[in-house]
């Protein structure tokens, strides 16, 4: 039997390892990507049987990866599980109910992960009526006073803040793991 490829796209190594450990034993090849650009490249190159996608990622956000997936009828057929520690950030961009993919909120347990994967597998088989029903991305100001330099500076600030948020997320996960070990 051919090996099933599962792609886990998450900037947290702890989450990638945790997902790998929680997957049922079987013929799985788990591929990992630590940012959105690497993840999108692996999606196109490896044609995985399942995608586990964090919503907040460096270099290219999970939202942007999601949008790229939705542009391709072939990629839309791949079962997708979105992961995030803050569901409200996902629902700001993609309104519930999530019709064509599954969502699991971090931190999650094995049974939640397995249920999300099964749900994603079923939803991926649904016929698509139209391109994904997603809210448009936040509008960029179009007033004539904005220039490309100001926009580039804002993008740079956003990227810097995203990096800081990602670093804080990693520290929080490490702290939670440490506390769990001490409590045992």
C-alpha positions in Angstrom: 0.0 0.0 0.0 1.3 3.4 -0.9 2.3 5.7 1.9 -0.1 8.6 2.8 1.6 12.0 3.0 0.5 14.3 5.7 1.9 17.9 5.6 2.1 19.7 8.9 2.7 23.5 8.4 3.4 25.1 11.8 6.2 27.4 13.0 6.3 25.6 16.3 8.5 22.5 16.3 6.7 21.4 19.5 3.4 21.4 17.6 4.8 19.6 14.6 6.3 16.9 16.8 3.1 16.6 18.9 1.0 16.2 15.7 3.4 13.5 14.4 3.1 11.6 17.8 -0.7 11.9 17.9 -1.3 10.5 14.4 -2.6 6.9 14.4 0.1 4.4 13.5 0.1 3.3 9.9 1.6 4.1 6.6 2.1 7.8 7.0 4.9 9.9 5.8 4.8 13.2 7.8 6.2 16.2 6.0 6.9 19.3 8.0 7.2 23.0 7.0 8.0 25.8 9.5 6.6 28.7 7.5 3.9 29.4 4.9 6.3 29.7 1.9 7.9 26.4 2.7 4.5 24.9 3.3 3.0 26.1 0.0 6.0 24.9 -1.9 5.7 21.4 -0.3 1.9 21.3 -1.1 2.7 21.9 -4.8 5.7 19.6 -4.9 4.6 16.6 -2.7 0.8 16.6 -3.3 0.0 15.5 0.2 -3.1 13.5 1.2 -3.8 15.8 4.1 -2.7 19.3 5.1 -2.5 20.5 8.7 -2.1 24.3 8.5 -1.4 26.8 11.3 -3.2 30.1 10.7 -0.4 32.3 12.0 2.9 31.7 10.2 6.0 33.7 9.4 7.0 34.6 5.8 3.5 33.8 4.4 0.6 33.5 6.8 -1.7 30.5 7.0 -4.5 32.8 5.7 -2.4 33.5 2.6 -1.6 29.8 2.1 -5.3 29.0 2.5 -6.2 31.6 -0.2 -3.6 30.0 -2.6 -5.1 26.6 -1.9 -8.6 27.9 -2.7 -7.4 29.2 -6.1 -6.7 25.7 -7.4 -9.4 23.1 -8.0 -6.8 20.4 -7.5 -5.5 21.7 -4.2 -9.0 22.3 -2.9 -9.6 18.5 -3.0 -6.8 17.9 -0.4 -8.4 17.5 3.1 -7.4 20.5 5.2 -7.3 21.0 9.0 -6.7 24.6 10.1 -5.1 25.0 13.5 -4.9 28.0 15.7 -4.8 28.9 19.3 -7.2 31.8 18.6 -10.3 30.8 16.7 -11.5 34.4 16.5 -8.6 35.2 14.2 -9.7 32.5 11.8 -13.4 33.5 12.0 -12.5 37.1 11.2 -11.3 36.0 7.8 -13.3 32.8 7.2 -16.8 32.7 8.5 -18.3 29.7 10.2 -19.6 27.1 9.5 -16.4 25.8 8.0 -17.9 23.9 5.0 -14.9 22.6 3.2 -12.3 22.1 5.9 -12.0 21.3 9.5 -10.7 23.4 12.4 -8.9 22.4 15.6 -8.1 24.8 18.4 -4.7 24.6 20.0 -3.8 23.1 22.3 -5.6 19.9 21.3 -5.7 16.3 22.4 -5.3 13.2 20.2 -9.0 12.5 20.0 -9.7 16.1 18.8 -7.0 15.9 16.2 -8.3 12.5 14.9 -11.8 13.9 14.8 -10.7 16.9 12.9 -8.8 14.8 10.4 -11.9 12.6 9.8 -14.1 15.6 9.4 -11.7 17.2 6.9 -11.6 14.0 4.9 -15.4 14.0 4.6 -15.6 17.7 3.8 -13.0 17.5 1.1 -15.3 15.2 -0.9 -18.1 17.8 -0.9 -18.8 19.3 -4.3 -17.7 23.0 -4.6 -20.5 25.4 -5.6 -18.1 28.3 -6.2 -14.7 29.5 -5.1 -14.2 29.3 -1.3 -16.6 31.5 0.7 -14.0 33.6 2.5 -14.1 37.2 3.6 -12.0 39.5 1.6 -8.6 40.4 3.0 -8.3 43.6 4.9 -8.6 46.5 2.5 -5.4 48.5 1.8 -6.0 52.2 2.0 -6.4 53.6 -1.5 -6.3 57.3 -0.8 -4.0 59.2 -3.1 -1.9 60.4 -0.1 -0.5 56.9 0.6 2.7 56.1 -1.2 4.5 52.8 -1.7 7.2 53.8 0.9 4.6 54.2 3.6 2.9 50.9 2.7 6.3 49.1 2.7 7.1 50.5 6.1 3.8 49.3 7.4 4.3 45.9 6.0 7.8 45.8 7.6 6.2 46.8 11.0 3.5 44.1 10.6 6.2 41.5 9.8 8.2 42.5 12.8 5.2 42.3 15.1 4.3 38.9 13.7 7.8 37.7 14.5 7.4 38.9 18.1 4.0 37.2 18.4 5.5 34.0 17.0 8.3 34.2 19.5 5.8 34.7 22.4 3.7 31.8 21.2 6.8 29.5 21.2 7.7 30.7 24.7 4.1 30.1 25.9 4.1 26.6 24.5 7.4 25.8 26.1 6.2 27.2 29.4 3.0 25.2 29.3 5.0 22.0 28.5 7.3 22.7 31.4 4.4 23.3 33.8 2.7 20.0 32.6 5.9 18.1 33.3 6.3 19.6 36.8 2.7 18.8 37.6 3.0 15.1 36.8 
